[in-house]
Amino acid sequence: DAKTTQPNSMESNEEEPVHLPCNHSTISGTDYIHWYRQLPSQGPEYVIHGLTSNVNNRMASLAIAEDRKSSTLILHRATLRDAAVYYCILRDEAGTASKLTFGTGTRLQVTL
Amino acid sequence: DAGVTQSPTHLIKTRGQQVTLRCSPKSGHDTVSWYQQALGQGPQFIFQYYEEEERQRGNFPDRFSGHQFPNYSSELNVNALLLGDSALYLCASSSHRDRGGLYNSPLHFGNGTRLTVT
């Protein structure tokens, strides 16, 4: 499985935008970029995914570099409830649908 | 619409004992996967069940086994417990119809069972 690299931790002020980076230099053409987050005492929760184009949903935006070797998860206005560990995961299109390979993720702290 | 439910939420066992954890998938899902999450680490894939058979397996010993029932619910069994088996065990569900490509749908996780082995 292709690997991703994320910073161990980041901090943000509430109501400020947050940009969470992820490097995936060995990404293959069929790998989708998925983001999950894990709030304290909960299981991981899907956030967003994309292949080549930037994606938006109600939770976040995903900006994908033109060469696809990096991506950025954007939380437009962080709240205290966004404090979590954020995982960037590459998932093969071929459909090993359940096997997600998690790294250690980025722990996001949000302060008032 | 109930999400993924797991039981029990917490469990304490003694080294050498056996444990069974249970999972009910999200309504409409037929595939169940199990993950182990050690403290401070990301979840690690144990195995996946579909149509009552183990379809994929991660790098875990045979002490870890599972079962899927006709109603799609699943059990994870761990024999001869070791101190290192202490972890959060997560169940995730999905639908086999949502594999890759256009769909590439997300997994839905439960909140896990915290297993402590003493």
Interface residues (C-beta under 8 A of the other chain):
Chain A: Y32 H34 Y36 S41 Q42 G43 P44 E45 Y46 H49 V85 Y87 R91 D92 E93 A94 G95 T96 A97 S98 K99 L100 T101 F102 G103 T104 G105
Chain B: V4 T31 S33 G40 Q41 G42 P43 Q44 F45 Q48 Q56 G58 L90 A92 S94 H96 D98 R99 G100 G101 N104 S105 P106 L107 H108 F109 G110 N111 G112
